[in-house]
Amino acid sequence: MTATRASREFSALLDRIEREGDEVTITRDGRPVAVVSPARRSAVAAFDAFLSSLPRLDDDFASAVAAARPAPSLPEDPWAGA
């Protein structure tokens, strides 16, 4: 795609790249000067997708785990009664 056409149709070009995953080479005077491609998924998005793919705990199991773990105890307040 020529640089002139890419400039005129930039919004549509981005839509096409996002929607279809195309990689587009931009040319100037017949020479390639840039390649526009879909952004890579971020590590956070990939990790979120991974977590979403894991099986969910059922309510009974989650309740049993919560009941089995002791509540954290807080230290005595050294300033109490001072």
C-alpha positions in Angstrom: 0.0 0.0 0.0 1.4 3.4 -0.9 2.1 5.9 1.9 -0.4 8.3 0.3 -3.2 5.8 0.3 -2.3 4.7 3.9 -2.5 8.3 5.0 -5.9 8.9 3.3 -7.3 5.6 4.6 -5.5 5.4 7.9 -8.6 4.7 10.1 -9.9 2.0 7.7 -6.4 0.5 7.5 -6.2 0.2 11.3 -9.7 -1.3 11.4 -8.7 -3.9 8.8 -5.5 -4.7 10.7 -7.3 -5.1 14.0 -10.3 -7.1 12.6 -8.5 -9.3 10.1 -5.0 -9.5 11.6 -3.4 -8.3 8.4 0.1 -7.1 8.1 0.4 -4.3 5.6 3.6 -3.0 4.0 3.7 0.7 3.3 5.7 1.8 0.3 7.1 5.1 -1.0 8.3 5.3 -4.6 7.9 1.5 -4.8 10.2 0.9 -1.9 8.9 -0.7 1.4 9.3 1.8 4.2 7.2 0.3 7.0 5.2 -2.7 8.0 2.0 -2.2 10.1 0.8 -5.2 11.9 -1.5 -6.1 14.9 -0.1 -5.2 18.3 1.1 -8.2 20.3 -0.9 -9.1 23.3 0.6 -7.7 26.4 1.9 -10.1 29.1 -0.9 -9.0 31.4 -3.6 -9.8 28.8 -2.0 -13.2 28.1 -1.8 -13.9 31.9 -5.4 -12.8 32.3 -6.4 -15.1 29.5 -4.5 -18.0 31.1 -6.2 -17.4 34.5 -9.6 -17.3 32.8 -8.9 -20.7 31.2 -8.3 -22.4 34.6 -11.2 -24.3 36.1 -13.1 -22.5 38.8 -13.3 -23.8 42.4 -16.8 -24.9 43.4 -18.4 -23.1 46.4 -18.1 -26.1 48.7 -14.4 -26.5 48.1 -13.7 -22.8 48.5 -15.7 -22.8 51.8 -13.8 -25.8 53.1 -10.4 -24.2 52.3 -11.5 -20.9 54.0 -12.7 -22.8 57.1 -9.5 -24.9 57.3 -7.2 -21.9 57.2 -6.8 -20.2 60.6 -7.5 -16.5 60.8 -4.3 -14.5 61.2 -3.7 -13.4 64.8 -2.7 -9.8 65.4 0.1 -9.1 67.9 -0.8 -7.6 71.3 -1.0 -3.8 71.3 2.2 -2.8 73.3 0.7 0.6 73.9 -2.6 -0.6 75.3 -3.2 0.8 78.8 -0.1 3.0 78.7 
